């Protein structure tokens, strides 16, 4: 197994599957993500405006490079429906060498694809 801390998994919650698909397509089409998995219907509990709140959301699991995280945050904030969207990154500390090499070749920094 290859150990690589320069690759990350980004978690993004969205209001529904449609919004999730729109954001996933944006990230993959712009080559900011190698893959985005969409998990429908996650139940979230959270503090918002001083009180406990809850929502049924979808969760995006984005596989990418750490160097692309600022561009991902910028793109997602531009199109996300939430005032304060969850966009958090976790390091990939190990993975299949073939998969990590594919991830590297699937994303591009600073380039825009439409």
N, C-alpha and C positions, 0 to 999 in steps of 0.2 A: 504494500500500500504506500502510495506517495503521500508525504506530509506537506501540505501547502496552506499557509495562513493568508496568502494573498487572494484567496477565493472566499466568497461569502454566500450565505443564504440571507435574503432579505424577506422579512415578513411584513405584509401590508394588509390591513383589514379594509374592506370596502362595504358599501351599503347593500349591494346585491350582486348576483352573478353577472348581470349585464354590464355594470360598471367594472367589475373584475375582468371580464373579457376585453373590454375597451382598453383598460390599463395594461393588461397582459400583452395584447396585440401591439400597443404602442411601444412597449419595452423590447419585445422581440423584433419587431419590424425595424426599430432604430438601432438594433444590435447592441442594446445595453444589457440584455439578459440572454443567456443561452437557452433557458427554459423557464417557463412560469407554470406552476401547477395551481389550479383553482380548486379550493375545497369549499363546497357549498355549505351553507347553513351551519355556522358556528355560533354558539350562544356566548355573548360577551357581557360581563359585569364590570362596571367601571365608575369612577367618580367623575362627574361633569357638573360644572357650575355649582359646586358645593353640596351636591346630593348624589346618592347612589342611583345609577341608571343601568339600563340593560338594552341590548339590541341583538337582533339576529343579523349576522353579517356573513360575508364570504371572506376567506383568507387566501391571499396570494402567497405562494412560496416561490421566490425568485432566486435562481442560481446565476451567479455572476462573479465578476472580479471586484475586489475591494476598491480599486482605483476608479471604478465607475459609479460608486455610491453617490457622490455629490451630483452627478448628472441624473441619476435615477430619482433622487429626492426632488430636484428641480422639475423634471418632467411630470412626476406624480402629483406634486402640489399644484401644478398648472391645470390639471384636469380632474382632480379628486373632488368629490362633493362635500367632504368633511372640512370643517374649519381648522381642525388640528388632526390630520390623518396620522395613523400609526405607520411609521416607516422605520423599522429597526433592522440592524444587521448582526448576524452571528457568524463567527469565523468557521470555515470548513477546515478542521485540523488534520483530517486524513480522508482519503478517498481512493477509489479505483483509478489507477494511472491513466487508463484509456478514457474514462469519463472526464477526468480533470483536463486532459489534453484536448478533448473535444470542446469542453467549456471554454478553454483559452482561445481556440480558433473560431468560436461562434460569436464572440463579442468584439466590439471595436470601440475605442475611446476617441471622443472628439469628432466623430463622423456622424453625419445625419443621413439616414436612409428613409425614404418615404414610400 
